[in-house]
Amino acid sequence: MQRVDEASVRVDGECVGAIGRGLLVFLGVGRDDGPDHVEAMADKIAGLRIFADEEGRMARSVTDVGGAVLVVPQFTLWGDVRRGRRPSFDGAAPPERAEPLYEQLVERLRARGLEVATGRFRAMMKVHGVGDGPVTILVDTDRVF
């Protein structure tokens, strides 16, 4: 996830999701991910304190600052390049398993009171983000549990 001043995603020239200040989340769903991972990820996204307080310290969450979240599905995060020159995506969940988990994450973030915009699953997307910091954090659910 990346802390941003603004972010948007376009599909075939049409803006399908946009936010102002908040988090741009690229979500890769793994083969072993399930509903428990969704809850843990929603908690982490909503509560991670990476926004500055009055003293400039990272002490506030996206919820605290009234920010929004743009969630973009990105299976290529599972690209394994340890062998050869072409990434293997064997670790990524198949689309029919990944899409419902992606949608559940969006729903869980909205249930926490966050404004949530989305990319489009299985689409070629043009993602634009204006990073704030830059602050980019990798959250791996295997390390959250």
C-alpha positions, 0 to 999 in steps of 0.5 A: 500500500502507498500513502497518496495525496490522490490516486485514480484508475482508468479502464479503456480511457474511463475513470473507474475509481479515484480518491484524494488523500489516502491509501492506494492498495495493490492487492495480490491474492495468494492461493492459500488466502481465505476469509481470515486473511481478508479480515486481517488485511482490512484491519491492517489497512484501516488501522496502520498508523502511517499518516503524520500527526502534528509533530510529523510522526507516523501516528495516525491511520487512514481512518484517523485522517478521514482518508480514502482507499483505492483498492486495485487488484494485482495478481502480478504481485505474486510473480516469482522471478527466482528461476528464468526470465519470465515470472511464474504466477503459480502462487496467485489464486485463480481468478474465480477464487481471488475475485470474491476475496477482493470484493470481500476486502472492499466490503470489509473496508467500507464496513469500517466506515472508509470511503473505498474506490476500486479498480476493475478485476481482470481488466487492463488498468492505468493506475495513477498515484501521487505518492505522499512521502513516498511511503510504501508499505508491504503487508503480507498476510503470512506475516500478519498471522 
